[in-house]
Amino acid sequence: MYQQQSSYRMLSFETSGGNLLCKRIIFRPWRYDKNDSQNLKESIDAFVASIITYAVAHNLTTIG
């Protein structure tokens, strides 16, 4: 599923949990400039914030 969606450049999408215990799996993009380690923390902060914002907006109760 991931390879199919990413080939369409859809890097942010959801899929079912399949055989896993979770109900949904949400794929979100994360990028940072490997040559600028100073911005690594900021990029991680922004990524985590986007996940939390998504979870709150969709009434999700757990993030794993």
N, CA, C and O atoms as a Tripos MOL2 file, in Angstrom:
@<TRIPOS>MOLECULE
protein
  256   255    64     0     0
PROTEIN
NO_CHARGES

@<TRIPOS>ATOM
      1 N           0.8230   -1.1940    0.0000 N.3       1 MET1
      2 CA          0.0000    0.0000    0.0000 C.3       1 MET1
      3 C           0.8690    1.2590    0.0000 C.2       1 MET1
      4 O           0.6230    2.1850   -0.7740 O.2       1 MET1
      5 N           1.8980    1.2950    0.8800 N.am      2 TYR2
      6 CA          2.7460    2.4740    0.9540 C.3       2 TYR2
      7 C           3.4350    2.7490   -0.3750 C.2       2 TYR2
      8 O           3.4550    3.8890   -0.8390 O.2       2 TYR2
      9 N           3.9950    1.7230   -0.9850 N.am      3 GLN3
     10 CA          4.6950    1.9220   -2.2490 C.3       3 GLN3
     11 C           3.7430    2.4250   -3.3260 C.2       3 GLN3
     12 O           4.1140    3.2820   -4.1280 O.2       3 GLN3
     13 N           2.5270    1.9030   -3.3510 N.am      4 GLN4
     14 CA          1.5450    2.3540   -4.3360 C.3       4 GLN4
     15 C           1.2070    3.8250   -4.1180 C.2       4 GLN4
     16 O           1.2370    4.6130   -5.0630 O.2       4 GLN4
     17 N           0.8860    4.1980   -2.8880 N.am      5 GLN5
     18 CA          0.5070    5.5760   -2.5960 C.3       5 GLN5
     19 C           1.6870    6.5290   -2.7970 C.2       5 GLN5
     20 O           1.5190    7.6230   -3.3360 O.2       5 GLN5
     21 N           2.8820    6.1110   -2.3610 N.am      6 SER6
     22 CA          4.0190    7.0120   -2.5090 C.3       6 SER6
     23 C           4.4180    7.1760   -3.9720 C.2       6 SER6
     24 O           4.9870    8.2000   -4.3480 O.2       6 SER6
     25 N           4.1250    6.1740   -4.7980 N.am      7 SER7
     26 CA          4.4280    6.3290   -6.2240 C.3       7 SER7
     27 C           3.5210    7.3810   -6.8620 C.2       7 SER7
     28 O           3.8630    7.9620   -7.8920 O.2       7 SER7
     29 N           2.3630    7.6230   -6.2420 N.am      8 TYR8
     30 CA          1.4650    8.6870   -6.7090 C.3       8 TYR8
     31 C           1.7900   10.0160   -6.0220 C.2       8 TYR8
     32 O           1.0520   10.9920   -6.1620 O.2       8 TYR8
     33 N           2.9020   10.0440   -5.2760 N.am      9 ARG9
     34 CA          3.3430   11.2120   -4.5130 C.3       9 ARG9
     35 C           2.3420   11.5950   -3.4250 C.2       9 ARG9
     36 O           2.2780   12.7550   -3.0160 O.2       9 ARG9
     37 N           1.5660   10.6260   -2.9610 N.am     10 MET10
     38 CA          0.6530   10.8410   -1.8430 C.3      10 MET10
     39 C           1.3800   10.3750   -0.5850 C.2      10 MET10
     40 O           1.2260    9.2290   -0.1630 O.2      10 MET10
     41 N           2.1570   11.2490    0.0040 N.am     11 LEU11
     42 CA          2.9750   10.8520    1.1360 C.3      11 LEU11
     43 C           2.2450   10.9520    2.4630 C.2      11 LEU11
     44 O           2.7550   10.4850    3.4810 O.2      11 LEU11
     45 N           1.0770   11.5420    2.4740 N.am     12 SER12
     46 CA          0.2770   11.6230    3.6810 C.3      12 SER12
     47 C          -1.0490   10.9220    3.4010 C.2      12 SER12
     48 O          -1.8890   11.4270    2.6560 O.2      12 SER12
     49 N          -1.2210    9.7540    4.0100 N.am     13 PHE13
     50 CA         -2.4370    8.9830    3.7660 C.3      13 PHE13
     51 C          -2.6810    8.0040    4.8970 C.2      13 PHE13
     52 O          -1.8170    7.8050    5.7500 O.2      13 PHE13
     53 N          -3.8650    7.3900    4.9060 N.am     14 GLU14
     54 CA         -4.2520    6.4150    5.9240 C.3      14 GLU14
     55 C          -4.5370    5.0750    5.2690 C.2      14 GLU14
     56 O          -4.9040    5.0000    4.0960 O.2      14 GLU14
     57 N          -4.3610    4.0230    6.0500 N.am     15 THR15
     58 CA         -4.7200    2.6810    5.6060 C.3      15 THR15
     59 C          -5.2060    1.9050    6.8250 C.2      15 THR15
     60 O          -4.9990    2.3410    7.9580 O.2      15 THR15
     61 N          -5.8370    0.7800    6.6110 N.am     16 SER16
     62 CA         -6.3090   -0.0230    7.7480 C.3      16 SER16
     63 C          -5.1230   -0.6580    8.4530 C.2      16 SER16
     64 O          -4.0300   -0.7480    7.8950 O.2      16 SER16
     65 N          -5.3460   -1.0940    9.6740 N.am     17 GLY17
     66 CA         -4.2930   -1.7410   10.4440 C.3      17 GLY17
     67 C          -4.0000   -3.1580    9.9960 C.2      17 GLY17
     68 O          -3.0130   -3.7590   10.4210 O.2      17 GLY17
     69 N          -4.8600   -3.6940    9.1330 N.am     18 GLY18
     70 CA         -4.6460   -5.0540    8.6400 C.3      18 GLY18
     71 C          -4.6130   -6.0650    9.7620 C.2      18 GLY18
     72 O          -5.5580   -6.1380   10.5470 O.2      18 GLY18
     73 N          -3.5550   -6.8460    9.8610 N.am     19 ASN19
     74 CA         -3.4300   -7.8570   10.9080 C.3      19 ASN19
     75 C          -2.8550   -7.3090   12.2070 C.2      19 ASN19
     76 O          -2.6940   -8.0510   13.1750 O.2      19 ASN19
     77 N          -2.5480   -6.0280   12.2350 N.am     20 LEU20
     78 CA         -2.0220   -5.4110   13.4460 C.3      20 LEU20
     79 C          -3.1550   -5.1040   14.4260 C.2      20 LEU20
     80 O          -4.3230   -5.1090   14.0380 O.2      20 LEU20
     81 N          -2.8280   -4.8430   15.6670 N.am     21 LEU21
     82 CA         -3.8350   -4.5380   16.6760 C.3      21 LEU21
     83 C          -4.4500   -3.1510   16.5010 C.2      21 LEU21
     84 O          -5.5380   -2.8880   17.0130 O.2      21 LEU21
     85 N          -3.7680   -2.2690   15.7870 N.am     22 CYS22
     86 CA         -4.2920   -0.9190   15.5850 C.3      22 CYS22
     87 C          -5.3960   -0.9290   14.5210 C.2      22 CYS22
     88 O          -5.4600   -1.8260   13.6800 O.2      22 CYS22
     89 N          -6.2540    0.0800   14.5790 N.am     23 LYS23
     90 CA         -7.3370    0.1890   13.6050 C.3      23 LYS23
     91 C          -6.8880    0.8570   12.3160 C.2      23 LYS23
     92 O          -7.3120    0.4660   11.2280 O.2      23 LYS23
     93 N          -6.0350    1.8620   12.4350 N.am     24 ARG24
     94 CA         -5.5830    2.6360   11.2830 C.3      24 ARG24
     95 C          -4.0850    2.8820   11.3860 C.2      24 ARG24
     96 O          -3.5260    2.9390   12.4810 O.2      24 ARG24
     97 N          -3.4430    3.0260   10.2350 N.am     25 ILE25
     98 CA         -2.0560    3.4540   10.1510 C.3      25 ILE25
     99 C          -2.0470    4.7290    9.3260 C.2      25 ILE25
    100 O          -2.5940    4.7700    8.2240 O.2      25 ILE25
    101 N          -1.4320    5.7540    9.8570 N.am     26 ILE26
    102 CA         -1.3850    7.0410    9.1840 C.3      26 ILE26
    103 C           0.0580    7.3260    8.7920 C.2      26 ILE26
    104 O           0.9490    7.3280    9.6420 O.2      26 ILE26
    105 N           0.2840    7.5610    7.5220 N.am     27 PHE27
    106 CA          1.6030    7.8880    7.0070 C.3      27 PHE27
    107 C           1.6910    9.3940    6.8340 C.2      27 PHE27
    108 O           0.8380   10.0100    6.1950 O.2      27 PHE27
    109 N           2.7250    9.9740    7.4060 N.am     28 ARG28
    110 CA          2.9510   11.4100    7.3030 C.3      28 ARG28
    111 C           4.3820   11.6340    6.8300 C.2      28 ARG28
    112 O           5.2790   10.9010    7.2460 O.2      28 ARG28
    113 N           4.6200   12.6130    5.9830 N.am     29 PRO29
    114 CA          5.9870   12.8680    5.5190 C.3      29 PRO29
    115 C           6.8330   13.5480    6.5890 C.2      29 PRO29
    116 O           6.3220   14.3150    7.4050 O.2      29 PRO29
    117 N           8.1100   13.2630    6.5770 N.am     30 TRP30
    118 CA          9.0620   13.9580    7.4270 C.3      30 TRP30
    119 C          10.3370   14.1410    6.6320 C.2      30 TRP30
    120 O          10.9270   13.1770    6.1440 O.2      30 TRP30
    121 N          10.7480   15.3710    6.5090 N.am     31 ARG31
    122 CA         11.9720   15.6900    5.7750 C.3      31 ARG31
    123 C          12.7940   16.6800    6.5880 C.2      31 ARG31
    124 O          12.2630   17.5070    7.3300 O.2      31 ARG31
    125 N          14.0840   16.5680    6.4250 N.am     32 TYR32
    126 CA         14.9730   17.5640    7.0090 C.3      32 TYR32
    127 C          16.2390   17.6220    6.1720 C.2      32 TYR32
    128 O          16.5580   16.6890    5.4360 O.2      32 TYR32
    129 N          16.9430   18.7120    6.2940 N.am     33 ASP33
    130 CA         18.1760   18.9120    5.5470 C.3      33 ASP33
    131 C          19.3040   18.1870    6.2720 C.2      33 ASP33
    132 O          19.7150   18.5990    7.3570 O.2      33 ASP33
    133 N          19.7980   17.1240    5.6820 N.am     34 LYS34
    134 CA         20.8460   16.3180    6.3090 C.3      34 LYS34
    135 C          22.1410   17.0990    6.5000 C.2      34 LYS34
    136 O          22.9870   16.7090    7.3060 O.2      34 LYS34
    137 N          22.3010   18.1830    5.7770 N.am     35 ASN35
    138 CA         23.5070   19.0010    5.8900 C.3      35 ASN35
    139 C          23.3960   20.0660    6.9770 C.2      35 ASN35
    140 O          24.3660   20.7670    7.2670 O.2      35 ASN35
    141 N          22.2160   20.1870    7.5760 N.am     36 ASP36
    142 CA         21.9900   21.2200    8.5860 C.3      36 ASP36
    143 C          21.4600   20.5690    9.8580 C.2      36 ASP36
    144 O          20.2550   20.5760   10.1110 O.2      36 ASP36
    145 N          22.3610   20.0110   10.6530 N.am     37 SER37
    146 CA         21.9480   19.2940   11.8630 C.3      37 SER37
    147 C          21.3260   20.2230   12.9030 C.2      37 SER37
    148 O          20.6560   19.7500   13.8210 O.2      37 SER37
    149 N          21.5300   21.5210   12.7800 N.am     38 GLN38
    150 CA         20.9390   22.4770   13.7150 C.3      38 GLN38
    151 C          19.4100   22.4680   13.6290 C.2      38 GLN38
    152 O          18.7300   22.7280   14.6210 O.2      38 GLN38
    153 N          18.8740   22.1690   12.4450 N.am     39 ASN39
    154 CA         17.4240   22.1820   12.2530 C.3      39 ASN39
    155 C          16.7730   20.8300   12.5100 C.2      39 ASN39
    156 O          15.5600   20.6980   12.3470 O.2      39 ASN39
    157 N          17.5430   19.8290   12.9060 N.am     40 LEU40
    158 CA         16.9780   18.5010   13.1430 C.3      40 LEU40
    159 C          15.9160   18.5320   14.2320 C.2      40 LEU40
    160 O          14.8290   17.9830   14.0520 O.2      40 LEU40
    161 N          16.2180   19.1680   15.3630 N.am     41 LYS41
    162 CA         15.2500   19.2360   16.4600 C.3      41 LYS41
    163 C          13.9710   19.9360   16.0200 C.2      41 LYS41
    164 O          12.8720   19.4790   16.3350 O.2      41 LYS41
    165 N          14.1060   21.0350   15.2990 N.am     42 GLU42
    166 CA         12.9220   21.7700   14.8460 C.3      42 GLU42
    167 C          12.0790   20.9250   13.8920 C.2      42 GLU42
    168 O          10.8490   20.9710   13.9420 O.2      42 GLU42
    169 N          12.7330   20.1590   13.0290 N.am     43 SER43
    170 CA         11.9690   19.3340   12.0850 C.3      43 SER43
    171 C          11.2470   18.2110   12.8140 C.2      43 SER43
    172 O          10.1210   17.8660   12.4550 O.2      43 SER43
    173 N          11.8830   17.6330   13.8370 N.am     44 ILE44
    174 CA         11.2190   16.5890   14.6360 C.3      44 ILE44
    175 C          10.0610   17.1890   15.4060 C.2      44 ILE44
    176 O           8.9840   16.5960   15.4680 O.2      44 ILE44
    177 N          10.2680   18.3720   16.0010 N.am     45 ASP45
    178 CA          9.1930   19.0570   16.7230 C.3      45 ASP45
    179 C           7.9900   19.3050   15.8190 C.2      45 ASP45
    180 O           6.8510   19.0630   16.2180 O.2      45 ASP45
    181 N           8.2380   19.7830   14.6130 N.am     46 ALA46
    182 CA          7.1500   20.0740   13.6720 C.3      46 ALA46
    183 C           6.4300   18.7880   13.2640 C.2      46 ALA46
    184 O           5.2060   18.7770   13.1400 O.2      46 ALA46
    185 N           7.1800   17.7120   13.0560 N.am     47 PHE47
    186 CA          6.5770   16.4280   12.6850 C.3      47 PHE47
    187 C           5.6790   15.9110   13.8040 C.2      47 PHE47
    188 O           4.5360   15.5270   13.5570 O.2      47 PHE47
    189 N           6.1870   15.9000   15.0220 N.am     48 VAL48
    190 CA          5.3980   15.4110   16.1650 C.3      48 VAL48
    191 C           4.1710   16.2940   16.3680 C.2      48 VAL48
    192 O           3.0850   15.7830   16.6420 O.2      48 VAL48
    193 N           4.3240   17.5960   16.2390 N.am     49 ALA49
    194 CA          3.1890   18.5080   16.3840 C.3      49 ALA49
    195 C           2.1280   18.2240   15.3290 C.2      49 ALA49
    196 O           0.9350   18.2890   15.6240 O.2      49 ALA49
    197 N           2.5420   17.9090   14.1080 N.am     50 SER50
    198 CA          1.5570   17.6200   13.0560 C.3      50 SER50
    199 C           0.7980   16.3250   13.3540 C.2      50 SER50
    200 O          -0.3900   16.2200   13.0500 O.2      50 SER50
    201 N           1.4740   15.3470   13.9430 N.am     51 ILE51
    202 CA          0.8140   14.0950   14.3130 C.3      51 ILE51
    203 C          -0.1940   14.3340   15.4320 C.2      51 ILE51
    204 O          -1.3160   13.8330   15.3760 O.2      51 ILE51
    205 N           0.2010   15.0920   16.4370 N.am     52 ILE52
    206 CA         -0.7070   15.3820   17.5500 C.3      52 ILE52
    207 C          -1.9050   16.1890   17.0700 C.2      52 ILE52
    208 O          -3.0360   15.9150   17.4720 O.2      52 ILE52
    209 N          -1.6730   17.1720   16.2220 N.am     53 THR53
    210 CA         -2.7690   17.9700   15.6660 C.3      53 THR53
    211 C          -3.7370   17.0880   14.8950 C.2      53 THR53
    212 O          -4.9520   17.2340   15.0310 O.2      53 THR53
    213 N          -3.2140   16.1780   14.0900 N.am     54 TYR54
    214 CA         -4.0570   15.2540   13.3270 C.3      54 TYR54
    215 C          -4.8760   14.3780   14.2800 C.2      54 TYR54
    216 O          -6.0770   14.1930   14.0830 O.2      54 TYR54
    217 N          -4.2270   13.8470   15.3010 N.am     55 ALA55
    218 CA         -4.9140   12.9760   16.2550 C.3      55 ALA55
    219 C          -6.0500   13.6980   16.9620 C.2      55 ALA55
    220 O          -7.1460   13.1560   17.1040 O.2      55 ALA55
    221 N          -5.7890   14.9060   17.4000 N.am     56 VAL56
    222 CA         -6.8270   15.6960   18.0930 C.3      56 VAL56
    223 C          -7.9770   16.0030   17.1400 C.2      56 VAL56
    224 O          -9.1420   15.8730   17.5180 O.2      56 VAL56
    225 N          -7.6670   16.4040   15.9190 N.am     57 ALA57
    226 CA         -8.7010   16.7650   14.9430 C.3      57 ALA57
    227 C          -9.5910   15.5750   14.5660 C.2      57 ALA57
    228 O         -10.7540   15.7490   14.2000 O.2      57 ALA57
    229 N          -9.0260   14.3590   14.6600 N.am     58 HIS58
    230 CA         -9.7870   13.1700   14.2820 C.3      58 HIS58
    231 C         -10.2130   12.3320   15.4810 C.2      58 HIS58
    232 O         -10.5930   11.1700   15.3300 O.2      58 HIS58
    233 N         -10.1500   12.9220   16.6720 N.am     59 ASN59
    234 CA        -10.5810   12.2620   17.9180 C.3      59 ASN59
    235 C          -9.9070   10.9170   18.1440 C.2      59 ASN59
    236 O         -10.5340    9.9800   18.6370 O.2      59 ASN59
    237 N          -8.6300   10.8210   17.7830 N.am     60 LEU60
    238 CA         -7.8770    9.5950   18.0240 C.3      60 LEU60
    239 C          -7.4120    9.5820   19.4840 C.2      60 LEU60
    240 O          -7.0950   10.6290   20.0470 O.2      60 LEU60
    241 N          -7.3730    8.4210   20.0770 N.am     61 THR61
    242 CA         -7.0530    8.3410   21.5060 C.3      61 THR61
    243 C          -5.6510    7.8160   21.7820 C.2      61 THR61
    244 O          -5.1610    7.9660   22.9010 O.2      61 THR61
    245 N          -4.9920    7.2110   20.8110 N.am     62 THR62
    246 CA         -3.6410    6.7020   21.0240 C.3      62 THR62
    247 C          -2.7780    6.9830   19.8040 C.2      62 THR62
    248 O          -3.2640    7.0390   18.6740 O.2      62 THR62
    249 N          -1.5050    7.1540   20.0560 N.am     63 ILE63
    250 CA         -0.5170    7.3130   18.9920 C.3      63 ILE63
    251 C           0.6200    6.3620   19.3360 C.2      63 ILE63
    252 O           1.1330    6.3750   20.4540 O.2      63 ILE63
    253 N           1.0030    5.5540   18.3880 N.am     64 GLY64
    254 CA          2.0670    4.5960   18.6880 C.3      64 GLY64
    255 C           3.1330    4.5860   17.6540 C.2      64 GLY64
    256 O           4.0970    3.8290   17.7690 O.2      64 GLY64
@<TRIPOS>BOND
     1     1     2 1
     2     2     3 1
     3     3     4 2
     4     3     5 am
     5     5     6 1
     6     6     7 1
     7     7     8 2
     8     7     9 am
     9     9    10 1
    10    10    11 1
    11    11    12 2
    12    11    13 am
    13    13    14 1
    14    14    15 1
    15    15    16 2
    16    15    17 am
    17    17    18 1
    18    18    19 1
    19    19    20 2
    20    19    21 am
    21    21    22 1
    22    22    23 1
    23    23    24 2
    24    23    25 am
    25    25    26 1
    26    26    27 1
    27    27    28 2
    28    27    29 am
    29    29    30 1
    30    30    31 1
    31    31    32 2
    32    31    33 am
    33    33    34 1
    34    34    35 1
    35    35    36 2
    36    35    37 am
    37    37    38 1
    38    38    39 1
    39    39    40 2
    40    39    41 am
    41    41    42 1
    42    42    43 1
    43    43    44 2
    44    43    45 am
    45    45    46 1
    46    46    47 1
    47    47    48 2
    48    47    49 am
    49    49    50 1
    50    50    51 1
    51    51    52 2
    52    51    53 am
    53    53    54 1
    54    54    55 1
    55    55    56 2
    56    55    57 am
    57    57    58 1
    58    58    59 1
    59    59    60 2
    60    59    61 am
    61    61    62 1
    62    62    63 1
    63    63    64 2
    64    63    65 am
    65    65    66 1
    66    66    67 1
    67    67    68 2
    68    67    69 am
    69    69    70 1
    70    70    71 1
    71    71    72 2
    72    71    73 am
    73    73    74 1
    74    74    75 1
    75    75    76 2
    76    75    77 am
    77    77    78 1
    78    78    79 1
    79    79    80 2
    80    79    81 am
    81    81    82 1
    82    82    83 1
    83    83    84 2
    84    83    85 am
    85    85    86 1
    86    86    87 1
    87    87    88 2
    88    87    89 am
    89    89    90 1
    90    90    91 1
    91    91    92 2
    92    91    93 am
    93    93    94 1
    94    94    95 1
    95    95    96 2
    96    95    97 am
    97    97    98 1
    98    98    99 1
    99    99   100 2
   100    99   101 am
   101   101   102 1
   102   102   103 1
   103   103   104 2
   104   103   105 am
   105   105   106 1
   106   106   107 1
   107   107   108 2
   108   107   109 am
   109   109   110 1
   110   110   111 1
   111   111   112 2
   112   111   113 am
   113   113   114 1
   114   114   115 1
   115   115   116 2
   116   115   117 am
   117   117   118 1
   118   118   119 1
   119   119   120 2
   120   119   121 am
   121   121   122 1
   122   122   123 1
   123   123   124 2
   124   123   125 am
   125   125   126 1
   126   126   127 1
   127   127   128 2
   128   127   129 am
   129   129   130 1
   130   130   131 1
   131   131   132 2
   132   131   133 am
   133   133   134 1
   134   134   135 1
   135   135   136 2
   136   135   137 am
   137   137   138 1
   138   138   139 1
   139   139   140 2
   140   139   141 am
   141   141   142 1
   142   142   143 1
   143   143   144 2
   144   143   145 am
   145   145   146 1
   146   146   147 1
   147   147   148 2
   148   147   149 am
   149   149   150 1
   150   150   151 1
   151   151   152 2
   152   151   153 am
   153   153   154 1
   154   154   155 1
   155   155   156 2
   156   155   157 am
   157   157   158 1
   158   158   159 1
   159   159   160 2
   160   159   161 am
   161   161   162 1
   162   162   163 1
   163   163   164 2
   164   163   165 am
   165   165   166 1
   166   166   167 1
   167   167   168 2
   168   167   169 am
   169   169   170 1
   170   170   171 1
   171   171   172 2
   172   171   173 am
   173   173   174 1
   174   174   175 1
   175   175   176 2
   176   175   177 am
   177   177   178 1
   178   178   179 1
   179   179   180 2
   180   179   181 am
   181   181   182 1
   182   182   183 1
   183   183   184 2
   184   183   185 am
   185   185   186 1
   186   186   187 1
   187   187   188 2
   188   187   189 am
   189   189   190 1
   190   190   191 1
   191   191   192 2
   192   191   193 am
   193   193   194 1
   194   194   195 1
   195   195   196 2
   196   195   197 am
   197   197   198 1
   198   198   199 1
   199   199   200 2
   200   199   201 am
   201   201   202 1
   202   202   203 1
   203   203   204 2
   204   203   205 am
   205   205   206 1
   206   206   207 1
   207   207   208 2
   208   207   209 am
   209   209   210 1
   210   210   211 1
   211   211   212 2
   212   211   213 am
   213   213   214 1
   214   214   215 1
   215   215   216 2
   216   215   217 am
   217   217   218 1
   218   218   219 1
   219   219   220 2
   220   219   221 am
   221   221   222 1
   222   222   223 1
   223   223   224 2
   224   223   225 am
   225   225   226 1
   226   226   227 1
   227   227   228 2
   228   227   229 am
   229   229   230 1
   230   230   231 1
   231   231   232 2
   232   231   233 am
   233   233   234 1
   234   234   235 1
   235   235   236 2
   236   235   237 am
   237   237   238 1
   238   238   239 1
   239   239   240 2
   240   239   241 am
   241   241   242 1
   242   242   243 1
   243   243   244 2
   244   243   245 am
   245   245   246 1
   246   246   247 1
   247   247   248 2
   248   247   249 am
   249   249   250 1
   250   250   251 1
   251   251   252 2
   252   251   253 am
   253   253   254 1
   254   254   255 1
   255   255   256 2
@<TRIPOS>SUBSTRUCTURE
     1 MET1         2 RESIDUE 1 A MET
     2 TYR2         6 RESIDUE 1 A TYR
     3 GLN3        10 RESIDUE 1 A GLN
     4 GLN4        14 RESIDUE 1 A GLN
     5 GLN5        18 RESIDUE 1 A GLN
     6 SER6        22 RESIDUE 1 A SER
     7 SER7        26 RESIDUE 1 A SER
     8 TYR8        30 RESIDUE 1 A TYR
     9 ARG9        34 RESIDUE 1 A ARG
    10 MET10       38 RESIDUE 1 A MET
    11 LEU11       42 RESIDUE 1 A LEU
    12 SER12       46 RESIDUE 1 A SER
    13 PHE13       50 RESIDUE 1 A PHE
    14 GLU14       54 RESIDUE 1 A GLU
    15 THR15       58 RESIDUE 1 A THR
    16 SER16       62 RESIDUE 1 A SER
    17 GLY17       66 RESIDUE 1 A GLY
    18 GLY18       70 RESIDUE 1 A GLY
    19 ASN19       74 RESIDUE 1 A ASN
    20 LEU20       78 RESIDUE 1 A LEU
    21 LEU21       82 RESIDUE 1 A LEU
    22 CYS22       86 RESIDUE 1 A CYS
    23 LYS23       90 RESIDUE 1 A LYS
    24 ARG24       94 RESIDUE 1 A ARG
    25 ILE25       98 RESIDUE 1 A ILE
    26 ILE26      102 RESIDUE 1 A ILE
    27 PHE27      106 RESIDUE 1 A PHE
    28 ARG28      110 RESIDUE 1 A ARG
    29 PRO29      114 RESIDUE 1 A PRO
    30 TRP30      118 RESIDUE 1 A TRP
    31 ARG31      122 RESIDUE 1 A ARG
    32 TYR32      126 RESIDUE 1 A TYR
    33 ASP33      130 RESIDUE 1 A ASP
    34 LYS34      134 RESIDUE 1 A LYS
    35 ASN35      138 RESIDUE 1 A ASN
    36 ASP36      142 RESIDUE 1 A ASP
    37 SER37      146 RESIDUE 1 A SER
    38 GLN38      150 RESIDUE 1 A GLN
    39 ASN39      154 RESIDUE 1 A ASN
    40 LEU40      158 RESIDUE 1 A LEU
    41 LYS41      162 RESIDUE 1 A LYS
    42 GLU42      166 RESIDUE 1 A GLU
    43 SER43      170 RESIDUE 1 A SER
    44 ILE44      174 RESIDUE 1 A ILE
    45 ASP45      178 RESIDUE 1 A ASP
    46 ALA46      182 RESIDUE 1 A ALA
    47 PHE47      186 RESIDUE 1 A PHE
    48 VAL48      190 RESIDUE 1 A VAL
    49 ALA49      194 RESIDUE 1 A ALA
    50 SER50      198 RESIDUE 1 A SER
    51 ILE51      202 RESIDUE 1 A ILE
    52 ILE52      206 RESIDUE 1 A ILE
    53 THR53      210 RESIDUE 1 A THR
    54 TYR54      214 RESIDUE 1 A TYR
    55 ALA55      218 RESIDUE 1 A ALA
    56 VAL56      222 RESIDUE 1 A VAL
    57 ALA57      226 RESIDUE 1 A ALA
    58 HIS58      230 RESIDUE 1 A HIS
    59 ASN59      234 RESIDUE 1 A ASN
    60 LEU60      238 RESIDUE 1 A LEU
    61 THR61      242 RESIDUE 1 A THR
    62 THR62      246 RESIDUE 1 A THR
    63 ILE63      250 RESIDUE 1 A ILE
    64 GLY64      254 RESIDUE 1 A GLY
